Amino acid sequence: MIEKYSFGTHPETGAVVAAVREGERLPYFTAKGEGEGTRFACPLEKGDIVYGLGETMRGINKRGGRYVSFNSDNPHHNDSMPSLYGSHNFLLVSGERTFGAFFDTPARAVFDIDLSGSGRIDVLCERGVTVYIVEGESCNDIARQFLAAIGKSYLPPLWAFGFGQSRWGYKCEKDIRSVANGYERAGLPLDYICLDIDYMDRYIDFTVNKKRFPDMKSFVSEMKARGVRLVPIVDAGIKIEPGNPVFDEGVEKGYFCKNLEGKDFSAAVWPGLTHFPDFMKKEARDWFGRQYKFYTDLGFEGFWNDMNEPAIFYSEYSKGKAGDRACGDPLYKGGAYLNDYKSFTHDMDGETVPHWEVHNLFGAKMTQASSEGLQKLLKTRFLLFSRSSYIGAHRYGGIWTGDNNSSWLMLRRNFTMMPGLNMCGFLFSGADTGGFGGNCSRELLLRWLALSCFTPLMRDHTTIFTRRQECYRYRGKNDFKSILSFRYRILPYLYSEFMKAALSSDLLFRPLAFSYPKDERAKSVEDELIVGDSILIAPVMEKGAKGRTVYLPEDMTEVRWNGKVFTEIPAAKGEHFVKVSLHEIVFYIRKGKCVPVSKGGTNTSEVDLKDVTLLGDGKEYTQYLDDGLTRDCTAKNLRVITK
């Protein structure tokens, strides 16, 4: 059961699409104040666990932390960092009273989850908010109800589940060919290569640098014929440059955000001074979505949206030079960066709305604009993922978790974010495997790849300032071949479980306690997850570890992949120390369940999803199977396969 409770008013976010009735009195929380700020408090029992909050730091259990929903371009990720790139205001309290709560507000919100031992949840919403309370029989039931209320997930094509390579610094055709050749020579699978800002003419959206890519259409076709798609980046700002048809039309039609004087707002990002499309305005979203024809005409079928918090280096109201605030620290110089967000407005249904009041929607609305445009331009499913997000954007595209770094902490946070992201609708998600910032060691990259084999988005991405992070550049390429080949072996299961979860409004990643609610030990496990219906994963996430302790809530089948064969071993309920070499992947199949695996391939087009072997002690598996491109994705594509 879901009910909603209104406190003040706020612009519509579009997060909840189901009809939800108004409740009479807010349960669980007390509320003080309205309109300009409402504070909510909810007592916690000693053993209560708090899940959710999507893209936030710390562990799966959010208790003991402070989290600020204010989308920020901030690569300094650590467990004390309150804000990242997305705002996902759904939490789920599990204990004597188990319920979910979604604080639907496009403005800033602060969540203090028993930070100082207060024994309660304190929430501050700076503007109006609608609170949705979800009650049900279990954590799974509550999560599924919420997912049904916010609408079904975006559905990517099959090739988007392949391995992707990316780097800020691929500047020309030669660089891209070199990467593709490197993977091919090493016998390593690859499905796509991402193009960062260097493919553009002077970092301007909807352009190509003709010197670096003299015939992009032919190049895209050439690479696709090799089994490698190209995926360009698209940023949020449109360069101020009269004569550019995109800029000229945006000015003429009034599609840009306005400054405090009612003129088009100017802020610097990569191309210099830009105007921001007013994504809150339907006409502007439609216009922006149409611009993707530039890319689809060149043959592109996948895209990643960036800098859409929006990132601002400086604005017409703040002094500085391009790059001096590239990190996007929201606390830069005592709040100067925040003041930029108070300096422009949006047109929402004819009403002028300060950006500050809808800040967390900007990236989500850009994703919506892109997705709706691509739906009209392409007949098949497309890859689309974004950096900034809000609940509701999951219906239009996936996300990656932003500019992380090459550290074991960030590997663990990639892991712990996954169930929270799923609870907020973002099934197609993943991190920059290996880390965006910093020099990734061989050991860290192999362990991270072993985790990423289970995340829908699997992309190795790094910045121009780090060592080259392509897998073939490390010694011992057979270890990398073993791990990457596993991704293509497990693809029938991963694709099927993703599609089934998306179509039935279910989770792909679950904390152990969701599947084993009566197991007290499972409630405290932070380094194991259930993936889909059948698999438990327990990746190695500690530097120098030769293995790890694994807790199994029931008898399972241990499956070990060594690069050549799968080995199945009965594993008893309880704790075990399990050795895992760098070239191995070990996972567990739940009792009575099956997992289909393929014969693999060097890209997704070579993987035969019909030709599978069933692992585990179960007798049958219900597989989702389609052509990987069609939009006709329904339960009719389900088939039962037996041993």
Buried (B, 14 or more C-beta within 10 A) or exposed (E): EBBBBBBBEBBBBBBBEEEBEEBEEBBBBEBEEBEEBBBBBBBBEEEBBBBBBBBBBBBBBBBEBBBBBBBBBBBEBEEEBBBBBBBBBBBBBBBEBBBBBBBBBBBBBBBBBBBEEEEBBBBBBBBBBBBBBBBBEEBBBBBBBBBBBBBBBBBBBBBBBBBBBBBBBBBBBEBBBEBBEBBBEBBBBBBBBBBBBBBBBEBBBBBBBEEBBEEBEEBBEBBBEEBBBBBBBBBBBBBBBEEBEBBEBBBEEEBBBBBEEEEBBBBBBBBBBBBBBBBBBBEBBBBBBBBBBBBBEBBBBBBBBBBBBBBBBBBBBBEBEBEEBEBBBBEBEEEBBBBBBBBBBBBBEEEEBBBBBBBBBBBBBBBBBBBBBBBEBBEEBBBBBBBBBBBBBBBBBBBBBBBBBBBBBBBBBBBBBBBBBBBBBBBBBBBBBBBBBBBBBBBBBBBBBBBBBBBBBBBBBBBEEBEBBBBBBBEEBEBBBBBBBBBBBBBBBBBBBBBBBBBEBBBBBBBBBBBBBEBEEBBEBBBBBBBBBBBBBBBBBEEEEEBBEBBBBBBBBBBBBBBEEBEEEEBEEEEBEBEBBBBBBBBBBBBEBBBBBBEBBBBBEEBEBEEBBBBBBBEEBEBBBBEBBEEEBEEEBBEEBEE
